[in-house]
Amino acid sequence: MRKMMIGLAALMAASSANAALIITYDDGAAALPTGMSIIENFDSYANGAALPGGTGAFAYTSTQPNVAARPNFNSTGGFGAVLGTAGSTWTINFAAKNAFSFDLGSLDPFNVLTLLYADGTSQVLNGAQIALGATADGNQVLASSNGRVLYRVTDATPLIVGARFQSTGYSFEFDNLATGNIVPEPSTWAMMVLGFGIVGRAMRRRRKNAIASFA
């Protein structure tokens, strides 16, 4: 089942330059989105190898009991994990693209993903925000917590140039990181227009209320 939510005002973090972010979550088995290319699948690392540039971040070739579980769908070979130790983090940087995607494993409420934008701003997604429509309960088997998540920015916002994975508990697991420049489907454009319309009406309503309060 494909689940899609559009992040407009609700996902415009204070640190971001009003980035309109579209989040698509495909629960369970899902093909790599058209126009995307894998930039890291962790297959070149030995089991337990530390991820370069990270702290408390490792690559594994199999599930590590009580430490890290392989994403239950789409993941083969190696996978990455940021553990729950103090300051655990890992960042991947890449050429500016309008889309970033990865296979998610056992999403937890203490997982944090920060998207990095070309203009130097960033956007923080916590727990269930990471994959809107998913359930952040740490389940290692169900599709509700294991699937492929895709982030796209609109044409008027900065491109994505990196992502930072963080966790304060065991663990944040991911695989098959991919980037690309893709064109939204017609249905997505329709949802975006509707979403912006709703946000616009809400803003006009707030302005009217503010004027009335000073009368």
C-alpha positions as CSV (number, residue, x, y, z in Angstrom):
1,M,0.0,0.0,0.0
2,R,1.3,3.4,-0.9
3,K,0.9,6.1,1.7
4,M,1.6,9.8,0.9
5,M,1.5,12.9,2.9
6,I,2.6,16.4,1.8
7,G,4.6,18.4,4.2
8,L,3.8,22.1,3.9
9,A,3.6,24.5,6.9
10,A,3.6,21.6,9.3
11,L,7.1,20.4,8.2
12,M,8.6,23.8,7.6
13,A,11.2,23.7,10.4
14,A,12.4,27.1,11.7
15,S,15.9,26.3,10.5
16,S,14.8,25.7,6.9
17,A,14.2,28.3,4.2
18,N,10.5,27.5,3.9
19,A,11.3,24.2,2.2
20,A,8.2,22.6,0.8
21,L,8.9,18.9,1.4
22,I,6.9,16.1,-0.1
23,I,7.2,12.8,1.9
24,T,6.2,9.5,0.3
25,Y,6.2,6.3,2.3
26,D,5.8,2.9,0.6
27,D,5.3,0.4,3.3
28,G,6.8,-3.0,2.8
29,A,8.5,-4.1,-0.4
30,A,8.9,-1.3,-2.9
31,A,10.9,-0.6,-6.1
32,L,13.4,2.2,-6.3
33,P,11.5,5.2,-7.6
34,T,12.1,6.0,-11.3
35,G,14.9,8.5,-11.8
36,M,16.7,7.5,-8.6
37,S,20.1,6.0,-8.3
38,I,21.6,4.2,-5.3
39,I,24.6,6.1,-3.8
40,E,25.2,3.8,-0.8
41,N,24.1,0.3,0.0
42,F,26.8,-0.6,2.6
43,D,27.8,-3.7,0.8
44,S,31.4,-2.8,0.7
45,Y,31.7,-2.8,4.5
46,A,32.7,-5.7,6.8
47,N,30.2,-6.7,9.5
48,G,30.5,-4.2,12.4
49,A,32.7,-1.7,10.5
50,A,32.4,1.9,11.6
51,L,30.9,4.3,9.1
52,P,33.4,7.0,8.2
53,G,32.6,10.4,9.6
54,G,30.1,9.0,12.1
55,T,29.9,8.5,15.8
56,G,28.2,5.3,17.0
57,A,27.4,4.4,13.4
58,F,28.2,1.1,11.9
59,A,27.5,-1.2,8.9
60,Y,26.3,-4.7,9.5
61,T,25.7,-7.7,7.2
62,S,23.1,-9.3,9.5
63,T,20.7,-8.4,12.3
64,Q,22.6,-7.8,15.6
65,P,20.3,-8.9,18.5
66,N,19.5,-6.0,20.8
67,V,21.6,-3.7,18.7
68,A,20.4,-3.3,15.1
69,A,17.9,-5.1,12.9
70,R,18.1,-5.3,9.2
71,P,15.2,-3.4,7.4
72,N,12.7,-6.1,6.8
73,F,12.0,-5.2,3.2
74,N,14.2,-4.3,0.2
75,S,17.5,-4.7,2.1
76,T,20.1,-7.2,1.1
77,G,23.9,-7.4,1.8
78,G,25.0,-4.7,4.2
79,F,22.9,-2.1,6.0
80,G,23.7,1.0,8.1
81,A,22.7,1.7,11.7
82,V,23.2,4.6,14.1
83,L,23.1,3.2,17.6
84,G,21.7,4.6,20.8
85,T,24.9,5.7,22.4
86,A,25.6,9.3,23.4
87,G,26.1,11.5,20.3
88,S,25.4,8.8,17.8
89,T,25.2,10.3,14.3
90,W,26.2,9.8,10.7
91,T,26.0,12.2,7.8
92,I,26.0,11.5,4.1
93,N,26.7,14.3,1.6
94,F,25.9,14.2,-2.1
95,A,25.5,16.3,-5.2
96,A,22.4,18.6,-5.1
97,K,19.2,16.8,-6.1
98,N,15.5,17.3,-5.7
99,A,14.9,13.9,-4.2
100,F,16.5,11.6,-1.6
101,S,15.3,8.1,-0.6
102,F,16.2,5.1,1.5
103,D,14.9,1.8,2.9
104,L,13.9,2.3,6.5
105,G,14.0,-0.4,9.2
106,S,12.0,-0.6,12.5
107,L,11.3,3.1,12.8
108,D,11.5,4.4,16.4
109,P,10.2,7.6,18.1
110,F,13.8,8.4,19.1
111,N,15.1,8.3,15.5
112,V,16.0,11.7,14.0
113,L,16.7,12.6,10.4
114,T,18.0,16.0,9.3
115,L,17.8,16.9,5.7
116,L,20.5,19.3,4.5
117,Y,19.8,21.9,1.8
118,A,21.9,23.6,-0.8
119,D,21.5,27.0,0.8
120,G,23.0,25.9,4.1
121,T,19.7,25.4,5.9
122,S,18.3,22.1,7.3
123,Q,15.1,20.5,8.3
124,V,14.7,18.1,11.2
125,L,12.2,15.2,11.2
126,N,11.6,13.3,14.4
127,G,10.1,9.8,14.8
128,A,7.0,9.4,12.8
129,Q,7.7,12.6,10.8
130,I,10.5,10.7,9.1
131,A,8.0,8.6,7.2
132,L,4.6,10.2,7.3
133,G,2.0,7.3,7.4
134,A,4.4,4.9,9.1
135,T,4.2,3.8,12.7
136,A,7.2,4.7,14.9
137,D,7.0,1.7,17.3
138,G,10.2,-0.1,16.6
139,N,8.6,-3.2,15.1
140,Q,11.2,-5.2,13.2
141,V,8.7,-7.1,11.0
142,L,5.6,-5.2,10.1
143,A,5.4,-3.0,6.9
144,S,4.0,-0.2,9.0
145,S,7.5,0.4,10.4
146,N,9.6,-1.0,7.5
147,G,9.6,0.3,4.0
148,R,10.9,2.9,1.5
149,V,10.7,6.6,2.2
150,L,11.1,9.3,-0.5
151,Y,11.7,13.0,0.1
152,R,11.2,15.6,-2.7
153,V,11.4,19.3,-2.6
154,T,9.4,21.6,-4.9
155,D,11.0,23.6,-7.7
156,A,10.9,26.8,-5.7
157,T,12.9,25.5,-2.7
158,P,16.6,24.6,-2.2
159,L,17.8,21.2,-3.4
160,I,18.8,18.5,-1.0
161,V,22.6,18.0,-0.5
162,G,22.8,15.6,2.4
163,A,21.2,13.8,5.3
164,R,22.1,13.3,8.9
165,F,20.9,10.2,10.8
166,Q,20.8,10.4,14.6
167,S,19.3,8.3,17.4
168,T,19.1,8.4,21.2
169,G,18.1,4.7,21.4
170,Y,18.9,1.4,19.7
171,S,18.8,2.0,16.8
172,F,18.2,3.9,13.5
173,E,18.6,1.4,10.6
174,F,18.7,2.2,6.9
175,D,19.8,0.8,3.5
176,N,19.9,1.6,-0.2
177,L,20.3,5.4,0.0
178,A,19.4,7.0,-3.3
179,T,19.3,10.4,-4.9
180,G,17.9,11.8,-8.2
181,N,15.9,14.5,-9.9
182,I,12.4,13.4,-10.4
183,V,9.2,15.0,-11.7
184,P,6.1,14.7,-9.4
185,E,3.2,12.7,-10.7
186,P,0.1,14.7,-11.7
187,S,-1.8,13.4,-8.6
188,T,1.0,14.8,-6.5
189,W,0.7,18.2,-8.1
190,A,-3.0,18.2,-7.5
191,M,-2.5,17.4,-3.8
192,M,0.1,20.1,-3.5
193,V,-2.3,22.7,-5.0
194,L,-4.9,21.6,-2.6
195,G,-2.5,21.7,0.3
196,F,-1.3,25.2,-0.5
197,G,-4.9,26.3,-0.8
198,I,-5.7,25.0,2.7
199,V,-2.6,26.7,4.1
200,G,-3.5,29.9,2.3
201,R,-7.0,29.9,3.7
202,A,-5.7,29.3,7.2
203,M,-3.3,32.2,6.9
204,R,-6.1,34.5,5.6
205,R,-8.3,33.4,8.5
206,R,-5.5,34.2,11.0
207,R,-5.0,37.6,9.5
208,K,-8.7,38.4,9.8
209,N,-8.7,37.2,13.4
210,A,-5.7,39.4,14.2
211,I,-7.3,42.5,12.7
212,A,-10.5,41.8,14.6
213,S,-8.6,41.5,17.9
214,F,-7.2,45.0,17.5
215,A,-10.6,46.6,16.7
